[in-house]
Amino acid sequence: MNRTNIKICYKYSIIFGILILAYVLFGFVSYVLPEKPIRTNIRATVESNTLPKDYDFVFIQKSQYQLDNFTDALILNQAYSMGKVGLTEAVMLLPRQSYPISATDNLKKAAEEAAPIYAHYGRYWHGSTFATRFFLLFTDYAGIRILLYIISSLLFVVFFIHIYKISNWITTLNIAMGFLIGNVFMMQFSLQFFFILALSFIGALWCIKRNGYKKDLGIVFLIIGSLSNYLDILTTPILSLGIMLIPTILYFSKQNYTLKLLLKKIILFSILWTCGYALTFLAKWIIATLLCEENIIQNAIKTVLYRTSTEGNMWVNTPYSRWEALTKNTNLIAWPYFCLILLANLAYFIVRYFCKTNIQNKDKNKKTINHILNSQNLKISFLFFLVGLYPYIWYIGAANHSFIHWWYTYRGQIVSLICFMLSFQYLLISIETEVLPSSKNAKANV
């Protein structure tokens, strides 16, 4: 390792240490917030029955449109219970009222000040709960959902404006279609889903900005990977990595890099995101084990082995394979719509191709030269296809989690939908038609 790499590793280590310290401090600040308005707004949520049951639907009674009220109620339960225990337990373990009833009914029990029976998921940071307590200072759950929808919609607009600036209208439209087919609107008003979506847009915008200034992108992927672990409770973390790589590859399309260098960059950024995500998890296990009287490390390792296995639970008793975990997710995507968009792309590029070749018939002083399979665009097409496979690698690796929670993990395929469409787009535009002056006309101009 040369001196430059040592400096980079040192810089990244310092930044990661600052992040972990910031996470602990953020939890502390959340803990000392005034309890009265927080509990008042949670009670208002319970009284208005905004969370009637653990699993509800939007519009249609299909898995694609199922809400995770279970986790949203759990987050509110944690926010309510946090101030009832000591600082260390509150920040490290995030206890919640836990009776052998539904999560929404447990929230009601907590709001009724029932005798506490605490449980916790100490292996997670639960940054979303800390953030939710700030929202609860001003409004109840219904108000938070409206706020989340507004914030995510604004991020959508800003994201697509910047995507259009660095690409073109058809690329922007393809990306938008990928989000629509993946039912992204379901993520916009859910405490469980919102944070990873917001991080995806923020990370992508950050990549666009740093690409514009030609600055190191690695630090962005490390930080967003870490934040994805801190704020998200294992929903679709792969979304943030994939969405960040999309504008990054679009930027690469304007550079004359070799395929080897392109692959090296994509792999490096993916590794840095993974390191940020995994090391943040590990840091929580170590800190919680050292500060609390429980072996969080042992519990976490056991859970990781379970989530990456093909074991069932109380709701899934029949055996299944990793392939079935993958296909259960793919079956929730409306693939006919995806194919229609590919056909629309094909039709557009066929028309554009023949329009460019017809220029030869209009101007005798010009000749048409066809470049079949432009190598630079082929490289970009391959990169998009490669990144599009990331969610499927996740489903196979985290088979248990992907099989049991398929009704929301399937949205990780938003990355696949977008990347496969862009891969097809760049494959099409690799067939170029250039119209150049004829040799006779060129000599006359010399």
N, C-alpha and C positions, 0 to 999 in steps of 0.2 A: 504494500500500500504506500503510495507516494505522499508527499507532504500536503498536496492539495486535497486529496481524499481524506486525510486525517483531519484537516481543518473543517471540511464539510461535515464529517461524522460528528466532530465536536460541536459544531454549530447546531446540527439537528438534535443532538442529545440535550443541549441547553434549552432549546425551544420545547422539546418534549417534556423536560422537567418543569418548565414554566407552565405548560398546559396542565400537568397533573396538580401542581400547586393551585392553579386558578380554579380547577374543578372542586377541590376541597374548600377553597375560600368561597366559591359561589354557593356551595351547599351550606356553609356557615351563615352567609348573608341571608339565604332563604330561610334558614332556621330562626333567625332573630326577627323576622318580619312580624308585624302585629297580627296576632291570632284572631282577634275579634272579626274584622272584615272577611278574612279567609273562611272562617267557620260559618259566618252569616250567609255568605254566597253559596257555600256548599249545602247548607240547610235549605236555601231557596231553590237550589237545583233539585233536591230530594222532594220538596213540597210541590214543585211544578211538574214532577214526574218526567223530566227531560230524558232520563235514562230509565225507561220502563222495564227493560229486560236486557240480559247479557248480549244477545245476538239479535239484531233487528235488520231490516232490509230497507233499501232506498229504491223506490219505483217498482222494481220487479223482484219477485221471490226466487232469486237465483243466487248462487254462491258468489258470482262476480260482484254483486251489489250488497254484500253483507257487511254490516258495521261491526266493529269490535268494541261494543259498549262494555264488554267484560274488562278490557284493559283500561279504558277511559275511566270506568268506575273505580278500578284498582288505583289509578293515579290520584283520583280525588280522595279516595280513602287514605292513601299515604299522606297527601297534603293536609288532611284533617288530623291525622294521628301523629304527625311529625312533632308537633309542639308538646306532646304529652310524655315524651321520653327525654332522656339526657342528650346532650349535644352529640357525643360520639356515636351513640346508637342511632340517633336520628339521621346523621349525615352518612354514616357508613352502611347502615342496614335498611333504612327506610321502612320501619315496621308499619303494619296495617291491621285493622280489625279483621279477624278471620274466624268466621263460624262455618260450619258445614252446610252453607247455603250459597246461593248465587252471589256473584260479585256486586251486582246492583243492590241486592238485599243486604249485603254486608255494609255497603255504603250507607244505607238507611239506618242500620244498627249503630254505625259510628256517629251519624248525625243525631241520633236519639240518645247519645251518651251512655250506651249500654256498657256493661262491665267489660273491659278490654281483654280480648284474647288475641295476642299478637302473633303474626307470622311475617316472614319477609323473604325477598329474593336478594340476599346480600351480595350475590355475585355480580349484579348490575350496578352501574353508577346511578341510574335513575335521574339523569339530568333533566329529563322532561318534567318530572315531578317538581324539581326545584324551580324550573321556569314557570310551571303552572301556578305555583303559589304567588308569583308576581302578578299574573293575570287575575287571580282571585281577589286581589286587593281592591279591584275596581268593578268586577262583574261576575255573574254566575256562569255556569257551564254553557248555557245557550248563548250568552254574550261572547264567551271565549270562542265558540265555534264560528260566529260571524266574523270575529276579529281574525281568526286563522284563515278563513276563506278570503278576506280582503287582502291580507298580507301575501298569501300564496298567489292570488290573482295578479297582484302588482309585480311579484317576482316573475311570473309567467310573461307579462308584457315586456318587462325590461330584458329578460332573457332572449325573447324572440326578436326584439329590436336589435340586440347585439349580434345574434346569429345571422340575421339578414345583412347586417353591415359587413360581416366577414365572409359571407357566402353569396347566396342569391335567393330568389323567391321560391324556386322549386325545392332547394335544400331545406329552406325554412318550412315549407308546406309538408314535406316528408316527415320532418321531425315532429311537427304538430300532429300529424296523423298517427304517428307512433304513440304519442301521449293519449290521444283520444281512444284508440283501439284498446289501450291498456286501462281504460276507465280511471284515468288519473284524478278525476273530480272527486272520487271517493276518498282520496287522501287529503283533500283540502280542508275538511272540517272535522278532522279526527285528531285528538291528542296523541293517539297511538301512531298515526301515519304521517301527520303534518311535518314533524321535525326532520325526518330523513328527506322528504321532498324539498323542504326549504333549504336544507344543507346542499342538496344536489344542485339547485339553481345558484346558490351563493358560490359554491365551489366552481361551477362552470363559468360564471361571470368573472371570478377571480382569475381563472385560467386565461380567459380572453384578454383581460387587462394585462397580465404579466407577459403573455405572448406578444402583445402590442409593444411592450417596452423591452422585449427580449431578455426577461429576467428568469432566474431559476424557477422551474415549475415544481421541482421535487418537494419543496417545502410546503406547497399548497396541498399536494396529495397526502403528505404526512399529517398535516393539521386536520384536514377534512376527514381523513380516515379515523383519527383519534376522536374528533367531535361526533362522528357517526356512531361510535361505540358509546360515547358519553350520553348522547341525547336520545338514541334509538334503543328500543328494547327488542332487538333481534327481529325486526319486521322484514324490510327489504334493504339491508345495508349496501348490497351490491349496486343499488340504484345510484348512489352518490358517486361511486367509482366510474360507472359506465357513462353517466351524463357528463362528468368532467372530461372524460376522454374524447367525447364527440367534438367539441370545439378545438381540442388539442390536435386531433387528426385533421380537422379542417384547416388548421394553421399549417400543419405539415404538408398539406396538398399544394401549398404555394412555395415550398422549399424543394430544392433539388437534392434530397437526401437519398442515400442508397437504402435498399430494403433492409440490409443488416443494421444500419444505424436507426432506421425507423422502428424495427422490432426491439432493438436495445432500449430505446427511449420508452416505448409502451410498456415493456416488461419492467423497466426500472420504476416507472411511475406506479405501476400496479403493485410492485413489491413494497414501495414506500407507503402506499395507502394501506396495504395489508399489515405492515409493521406498525403503523399508527393505530390501526384498529385492534390488533392482537395485543400489543404491548400495553395499551390503555386498559384492556380487560385484565391482563396479568397484574398491572399496577394496583387495580382495585382489589383483587384477591389478596395480594400481599399486604396492602395497607389495612384492609378490614380484618385480616387474620391477626395482625400484630396489635391492633387497637381494641379488638373485641374478644370476647371469650369463646368464639366459635371458630372452627377450622373452615373458613370460607374457601381456601385453596382446595381442600379435599372435596367439598361439596361441588365446586365449580368444575373440577376435573371429571367428576362422576357425571355431571350434567352434560359436559362437552362430549364425553364418550356416548352418552345416551342419545343426544341430538344428532350425532353423526352416524348412528347405528340404524338398523331397520327394525328396531323393537317398537311395539305398539304401546298403548296406554289403556286407560279405562274405557275410552271411546273407540279405540281401534284394537280389536282383539285378533283379527285375521292377519296372517303373515303377508308381507309385501316386500318388494325388491326395490333397489335404487332406481331401476328403470321405471317402475310404477310410480315412484315419487316424482320422477321427472314428467312422465306423461300426465299425471294427475294435474300438474300445473299447466302444461301445454294445452290441455283440453279446455281450459277456461278462456283461451284467446279466440277471438272471432277471426279465424284464419281466412275465410272467404273475403272479408273486407281488406285484409292485408294483400291478398292476391289481386283484388281489383285495383289497389293503389299501384302495385307493380305493373299491371297492364296499362294503367294510365301513364306511368313513367315511360313505358316502352312506346306507347302511341305518340307521346310528346317528342321523344328523341328520334323516332322514325320520321315524323313530320319535319323536325329541325334538320335532320340529316339531308333529306331531299331538297329542302329549301336552300341549303348551302350549296349543294351540287348543281342546282339549277342556275346558279349565278354564272356558271360557265357559258350557258346558252345565251345569256343576256349581254355578255361582254366578251367580244372576240379577242380582246387584248389581255385576257386573263386565262390562266389554265388552272385546273383543279388537281391537287395532289392529295391522295388519301393516305393517311397514316393509320394503319390497322393496329389496334391494341396498343395504344400509347402506354409506355412502360410506367410512367409516373402515376397516371390514374389507376393503372392496375395495382400498383403498390398500395395506394390509398383504399381501393376496393377490398384488397386482402386484409388490411388493418381493421377496417370496419367489420368485416365478416368475423375476424378473430375476436374482437371485443364483444360482438353479438353472441358469442358462445359462453361468455362469462356467467350469465345467470344459470345456464344448464350445468356448468361445472359446480356451481353453488348447490343446485338442487341434488345432484348426485352425492356431493360431499356431505351436506347437511340433510341427509335423506329423511330422518325421523321428523325433523322440524318442517321440512318441505311437504311431507306427506300429510301430517296432522293439521298443519296450518295453511294448506294449499289455497284456501279461499282468499288469502291476502298475499302470500308469498309469490303468487303467480304474476303480480305486478312488477316484479323484477324484470320480466320480459319486455317491459317498455324499452329497456336498453337494447334487447334483441331486435324488437320490431324496428326501431329507429336505425340501428346499425345495419340490419339486413337490407332495408330500403336504400340507405345511403351507399351500401356496397354495390347494390344493383345499379344505382344511379351512376356511380363512378365507373362501373364496368361498361355501361352504355356510352358514357362520354369518352371512354378510352378509344372508341372508334371515331377518330377525328376526321374532319374534312376541311382542309385549308385551301383558300383561294388566293393564289399568288399571281403577280404579273407574269405574262408570257416572256420567254427568253428574248424574243424580238423587241418587245416593248421595254424590257429591262436594259438592253443594250442602248436603246434610244435615249434612255434616261441617264445613262452614264456620262 
